[in-house]
Amino acid sequence: MAVFTRGFEAHPTFAVVPQTWADRLDQALFGDPIGEIIKVPGEKELNRRFAVVGTDRAGILSCLTPEIIDLILEDNRSTIEVHEGMLLFAYRR
């Protein structure tokens, strides 16, 4: 896990988390904790393997550059969260 405590103040709050069948069931039953699931246009693989969750759709999509999306797709076990100007990167074993 890595936490960057500065440098992300201008970014909206959002998360990119791996999707499993259990996650999809949990969302259907209980909803999304920090906003709606955002589908990234033209990114079928990202939308299938990860949930992008937040409230500022335009702001979130502007953060997800092709380079960031490629980095996210390198591994199904990575989670990225931006909140209150900080970035958290976590890797699930």
C-alpha positions in Angstrom: 0.0 0.0 0.0 1.2 3.5 -0.8 -0.4 6.8 0.3 0.5 10.1 -1.3 -0.6 12.9 1.0 -0.2 15.8 -1.3 -0.5 16.7 -5.0 -4.1 15.5 -5.6 -6.1 18.4 -4.1 -7.5 19.4 -7.5 -8.8 15.9 -8.2 -12.3 14.7 -7.5 -13.0 11.9 -4.9 -13.2 8.6 -6.7 -12.1 5.0 -6.5 -11.1 2.4 -9.1 -11.5 -1.1 -7.6 -11.4 -4.6 -8.9 -14.8 -6.2 -9.8 -15.7 -9.7 -8.8 -19.0 -11.4 -8.9 -19.3 -10.9 -5.1 -18.7 -7.1 -5.6 -21.4 -6.9 -8.2 -23.9 -8.7 -5.9 -22.9 -6.4 -3.0 -23.5 -3.3 -5.2 -26.9 -4.6 -6.3 -28.0 -5.2 -2.7 -26.4 -2.3 -0.9 -25.5 0.3 -3.5 -22.2 2.1 -4.0 -20.5 3.7 -1.0 -19.0 6.9 -2.6 -21.2 7.5 -5.6 -22.4 5.9 -8.8 -20.5 3.4 -11.0 -19.1 5.3 -13.9 -18.5 3.5 -17.2 -15.5 4.8 -19.1 -16.3 5.3 -22.8 -14.4 3.0 -25.1 -12.8 1.0 -22.3 -14.6 -2.3 -22.4 -11.8 -4.2 -20.6 -11.6 -1.6 -17.8 -15.3 -1.5 -17.3 -15.5 -5.3 -17.1 -12.6 -5.8 -14.7 -12.9 -2.7 -12.5 -15.6 -0.4 -11.0 -14.9 3.3 -11.3 -17.0 4.9 -8.5 -17.5 8.6 -7.7 -19.8 11.5 -8.2 -18.0 13.9 -10.5 -18.2 12.0 -13.8 -16.5 14.6 -16.0 -13.7 15.2 -13.4 -13.1 11.5 -12.9 -13.0 10.7 -16.7 -10.4 13.5 -17.1 -8.1 11.8 -14.6 -8.3 8.5 -16.4 -5.8 9.1 -19.2 -4.9 6.2 -21.6 -1.6 5.8 -19.6 -3.4 5.6 -16.3 -5.9 3.1 -17.7 -3.0 0.9 -19.1 -1.4 1.0 -15.7 -4.6 0.0 -14.0 -5.2 -2.9 -16.4 -1.7 -4.4 -15.7 -3.1 -6.2 -12.6 -6.6 -7.1 -11.4 -5.6 -6.7 -7.8 -4.9 -3.0 -7.6 -7.1 -0.4 -6.0 -6.7 3.3 -6.5 -8.6 5.9 -4.4 -8.4 9.7 -4.5 -9.9 11.4 -1.4 -9.4 14.8 0.2 -6.3 15.6 -1.9 -4.6 12.2 -1.2 -4.1 9.2 -3.4 -4.1 5.7 -2.0 -2.7 2.8 -4.1 -3.3 -0.7 -2.7 -2.4 -4.1 -4.0 -4.5 -7.1 -2.9 -2.7 -10.4 -2.7 
